[in-house]
């Protein structure tokens, strides 16, 4: 399998597309980064539009933000549902992205006349999004930003038996916690968190590993305090990755930890750890211990990671297929579910990262 640069491929295809079509639309998953800034995994839609002449519309994803521009190359990151929204415009191409998870339907009305494509109107239509409003008595309630869209009762009736079956499975209690295990996107992608430690320890436990590394982008939500259900588990691990491990030398372990330390704060590649103690300065590992002991370059250690990382995801070294590598086949959500049950009632303070990983 060969992966090529999207902009280079688009440039090569554009003459053929233009010869066969009046309008060229790209559906991408590279992210929208204002004024051509780069994402971790791809340069993004803006840079591609600037590099390749001929796109009429780019419908993007990945960066999970509503693309509504305040001015040229300035995105409105404080956009509120229901406000007017202007798409980005780069090198003749309109660039749109309707946030995430079906929160909006993006609607663009174009007119094509005499070879010219003109944008007449653009809207991000919120799908019953609600905001928290304080009442006079100090309590709060959820109210819609805009007029609610009525449910289609016939379709709802058709879907309800399936929804009920799903809810019954999702609502099964799997354990409990005395406090929140923090996997909030705004924190887990830039600092060690309790859920980062907890998930990594779950992987260590299942794989009987010496240490574990987890890409924070694979952790999609926190585990709340109180009763924990299978739905809570799937909100953390929705992707169906599998648990993998590799037995390799201490030297190779140090090399992998060095690669993990370089991952940028704020990105999904940012690493969470268990079983190691690290001092990282300017993205370089200055001190490293496994299980509280200095790493022996000649000793064999077992590291647990997920299958996405093992395949080279998020820019990590590819390990799949190397000597000592094993894909257990255990799905991460099922592994986490079993670990929650075994640890319950969970004492959340036991999983605080403390000073096990220090970054300077």
C-alpha positions in Angstrom: 0.0 0.0 0.0 1.5 3.3 -1.0 0.5 6.7 0.6 1.1 9.8 -1.4 0.8 13.5 -0.8 -2.9 14.6 -1.3 -2.0 17.9 -3.0 0.4 16.2 -5.4 -2.2 13.6 -6.4 -4.9 16.3 -6.7 -2.7 18.3 -9.0 -2.0 15.3 -11.2 -5.7 14.4 -11.4 -7.1 17.9 -11.9 -6.6 18.2 -15.7 -8.4 14.9 -16.2 -11.2 16.0 -13.9 -11.6 19.4 -15.5 -11.8 17.7 -18.9 -14.8 15.5 -17.8 -16.6 17.7 -15.2 -18.0 21.2 -14.9 -17.6 21.3 -11.1 -14.8 19.7 -9.0 -15.6 18.9 -5.4 -13.1 17.3 -3.0 -14.2 15.3 0.1 -11.3 15.3 2.5 -10.4 14.4 6.0 -7.2 16.5 6.5 -8.5 19.3 8.7 -9.0 23.1 8.3 -6.0 25.1 9.6 -6.4 28.9 9.0 -4.0 30.7 6.8 -2.3 27.4 5.7 -1.1 26.3 9.2 -0.3 22.6 9.4 -2.0 19.8 11.2 0.0 16.9 12.6 -1.2 14.3 10.2 -1.8 16.4 7.1 -1.1 19.9 5.8 -4.9 20.5 5.6 -7.5 21.8 3.1 -6.2 25.4 3.0 -2.7 24.5 1.9 -4.0 22.0 -0.7 -6.4 24.7 -2.1 -3.5 27.1 -2.3 -1.2 24.6 -4.0 -3.7 23.2 -6.6 -5.8 25.4 -8.9 -9.2 24.1 -10.0 -11.2 23.1 -6.9 -14.6 24.6 -6.7 -15.5 23.2 -3.3 -13.7 21.3 -0.5 -15.9 19.6 2.0 -13.6 18.7 4.9 -13.3 17.0 8.3 -10.8 15.9 10.9 -10.1 19.1 12.7 -13.6 19.0 14.2 -14.5 22.7 14.1 -17.1 24.7 12.3 -15.4 26.6 9.5 -16.9 30.0 9.8 -14.6 32.9 8.8 -14.5 36.3 10.5 -12.2 37.8 7.9 -9.7 36.5 5.3 -7.6 33.8 6.9 -9.2 34.4 10.3 -11.6 31.7 11.5 -14.3 32.4 14.1 -13.4 29.9 16.8 -16.0 31.3 19.1 -18.8 30.6 16.7 -22.3 30.1 18.3 -25.0 28.0 16.7 -27.4 30.0 14.7 -25.0 32.8 13.9 -24.3 33.6 10.2 -21.5 31.5 8.8 -19.1 32.4 6.0 -17.0 29.5 4.5 -13.3 29.9 3.8 -12.2 30.9 0.3 -8.7 30.0 -1.0 -7.5 30.2 -4.6 -11.0 30.1 -6.0 -12.1 27.2 -3.8 -14.8 27.3 -1.1 -13.8 25.3 2.0 -16.5 24.1 4.4 -16.6 21.9 7.4 -19.7 21.3 9.6 -18.0 20.7 12.9 -18.5 17.1 14.2 -20.8 14.2 15.2 -23.8 15.5 13.2 -24.2 18.7 15.2 -24.9 20.6 12.0 -26.0 20.1 8.5 -24.1 22.3 6.2 -26.1 23.8 3.3 -24.5 25.6 0.3 -26.7 27.0 -2.5 -24.8 27.5 -5.7 -25.8 28.8 -9.1 -24.0 27.4 -12.2 -24.4 29.6 -15.2 -22.3 30.1 -18.4 -19.4 28.1 -16.9 -19.4 30.1 -13.7 -20.2 28.7 -10.2 -21.5 31.2 -7.8 -22.2 30.7 -4.1 -25.6 32.3 -3.3 -26.0 31.3 0.3 -24.2 29.2 3.0 -25.6 28.0 6.3 -24.6 25.8 9.2 -28.0 24.4 10.4 -27.7 23.3 14.0 -29.4 19.9 14.7 -31.3 20.7 17.9 -28.1 21.9 19.7 -28.8 23.1 23.2 -27.1 25.4 25.6 -27.2 25.5 29.4 -29.1 28.5 30.8 -29.3 29.5 34.4 -32.7 30.0 35.9 -33.6 32.8 38.4 -33.5 30.3 41.3 -29.9 29.3 40.4 -30.8 26.0 38.8 -30.0 25.3 35.1 -31.8 24.0 32.1 -31.0 23.0 28.5 -32.6 25.2 25.9 -32.1 25.0 22.1 -30.0 27.7 20.4 -32.5 27.8 17.5 -36.0 26.6 16.8 -36.1 22.8 17.4 -36.6 20.5 14.4 -39.6 18.3 15.0 -39.0 14.6 15.1 -40.4 12.5 12.3 -42.8 10.2 14.3 -43.0 7.6 11.6 -39.2 7.2 11.3 -38.9 7.4 15.0 -41.4 4.5 15.4 -39.5 2.5 12.9 -36.2 3.0 14.6 -37.3 2.7 18.2 -37.1 -1.1 18.6 -33.5 -1.0 17.4 -32.8 1.9 19.7 -34.3 0.2 22.6 -32.2 -2.9 22.0 -29.1 -0.8 21.7 -29.9 1.1 24.8 -30.5 -2.1 26.8 -27.0 -3.3 25.9 -25.4 0.1 26.4 -27.0 0.5 29.8 -25.5 -2.6 31.4 -23.5 -1.6 34.5 -19.9 -2.7 34.3 -18.4 -1.1 37.4 -18.2 2.2 39.4 -15.7 4.9 40.3 -15.4 7.2 43.3 -14.3 10.1 41.0 -13.9 11.2 37.4 -11.2 9.6 35.4 -10.2 12.5 33.2 -10.1 12.0 29.4 -11.3 15.4 28.4 -10.0 16.3 24.9 -8.7 19.7 26.0 -6.5 18.1 28.7 -5.7 14.5 27.6 -4.0 15.8 24.4 -1.6 18.1 26.3 -0.8 16.6 29.7 -0.8 13.3 31.6 -4.3 12.5 33.0 -5.9 9.9 35.2 -7.8 8.2 32.3 -4.6 8.1 30.3 -2.9 6.2 33.1 -6.0 4.0 33.6 -6.3 2.9 30.0 -2.6 2.3 29.7 -2.7 0.2 32.9 -5.6 -1.8 31.5 -3.5 -2.6 28.4 -0.5 -3.5 30.6 -2.7 -5.8 32.7 -4.2 -7.6 29.7 -0.9 -8.0 27.8 1.2 -8.7 30.9 3.4 -5.9 29.7 6.1 -3.9 31.5 4.8 -0.6 30.2 2.2 0.9 27.8 1.9 3.9 25.5 -1.5 5.3 24.4 -2.0 8.0 21.8 -4.4 10.5 23.5 -6.4 10.9 20.3 -7.6 7.3 20.9 -9.2 8.4 24.2 -12.4 10.1 23.2 -14.1 10.9 26.5 -13.8 10.8 30.3 -15.2 8.1 32.7 -17.5 9.9 35.1 -17.8 9.3 38.8 -20.4 6.9 40.0 -22.0 4.0 38.1 -20.2 3.1 34.8 -22.0 1.5 31.9 -20.9 -0.2 28.7 -21.9 3.1 27.0 -19.3 5.0 29.1 -16.7 2.4 27.9 -17.6 2.9 24.2 -17.5 6.7 24.6 -13.8 6.3 25.6 -12.9 3.6 23.0 -15.3 3.9 20.1 -12.9 2.8 17.3 -12.6 -1.0 17.8 -8.8 -1.0 17.9 -7.2 -4.1 19.2 -4.6 -4.6 21.9 -1.1 -5.4 20.6 2.3 -5.9 22.3 5.9 -6.3 21.3 8.8 -7.9 23.1 11.9 -6.0 22.3 15.2 -4.9 23.8 15.8 -2.1 26.2 17.5 -0.2 23.5 14.5 -0.4 21.2 12.2 0.5 24.1 14.2 3.7 24.6 14.0 4.5 20.9 10.2 4.1 21.0 9.9 6.3 24.1 12.1 8.9 22.4 9.7 8.9 19.4 6.6 9.2 21.8 8.2 12.1 23.6 8.5 14.1 20.4 4.7 14.1 19.8 3.3 17.6 20.0 1.1 18.7 22.9 -2.4 19.5 21.6 -2.3 16.7 19.0 -4.0 13.3 19.1 -0.5 11.7 18.9 0.4 13.1 22.3 1.4 10.2 24.5 -0.1 8.9 27.7 2.0 6.3 29.6 1.9 3.7 32.4 4.8 1.7 33.8 7.5 4.3 33.0 9.0 7.3 34.7 10.2 9.9 32.2 11.9 13.3 32.2 11.3 15.0 28.9 13.0 18.3 28.0 12.2 20.0 24.7 10.8 16.8 23.3 13.8 14.7 24.2 14.0 11.9 26.8 16.6 12.9 29.4 15.8 10.2 32.0 13.8 7.0 31.6 12.9 4.1 33.9 10.6 1.1 33.5 9.0 -0.2 36.6 11.1 2.1 38.7 14.4 0.7 37.5 16.9 1.9 35.0 16.4 0.5 31.5 18.8 -2.3 30.6 19.6 -2.0 26.9 20.1 -5.7 26.6 17.0 -6.9 28.6 13.8 -7.8 26.8 10.8 -5.7 27.8 7.1 -6.0 26.7 5.3 -2.8 25.6 1.5 -2.7 25.0 0.0 -0.3 22.4 -3.1 -0.3 20.3 -3.3 -1.6 16.7 -3.6 1.9 15.3 -0.2 3.0 16.7 1.3 -0.4 15.8 0.5 0.2 12.2 2.3 3.6 12.3 -0.8 5.7 13.1 -0.3 9.3 14.3 3.3 9.1 13.1 4.5 6.5 15.6 7.1 3.9 14.5 5.5 1.0 12.7 5.8 -2.2 14.7 3.3 -4.5 13.1 5.1 -7.5 11.5 8.4 -7.0 13.4 9.9 -9.8 15.4 8.3 -10.1 18.8 5.1 -8.3 17.7 1.7 -9.8 18.6 -1.8 -8.6 17.8 -3.9 -10.2 20.6 -7.2 -9.6 18.8 -8.7 -8.3 22.0 -10.9 -5.2 21.2 -9.9 -2.2 23.3 -13.4 -1.5 24.6 -13.8 -5.1 25.8 -10.4 -5.0 27.5 -11.3 -1.7 29.2 -14.7 -3.1 30.3 -13.1 -6.1 31.9 -10.5 -3.9 33.7 -13.2 -1.6 35.0 -15.1 -4.6 36.4 -11.9 -6.0 38.0 -10.9 -2.6 39.6 -14.4 -1.6 40.8 -15.1 0.2 42.9 -12.3 2.3 41.3 -10.3 4.6 43.5 -9.7 7.4 41.1 -6.8 8.8 43.1 -4.8 5.6 42.4 -4.6 6.6 38.8 -3.4 10.2 39.1 -0.3 10.6 36.9 1.6 12.5 39.6 5.2 13.2 38.6 5.8 9.9 36.7 6.2 11.9 33.4 7.7 15.4 33.7 7.9 17.6 30.7 10.0 20.8 30.6 
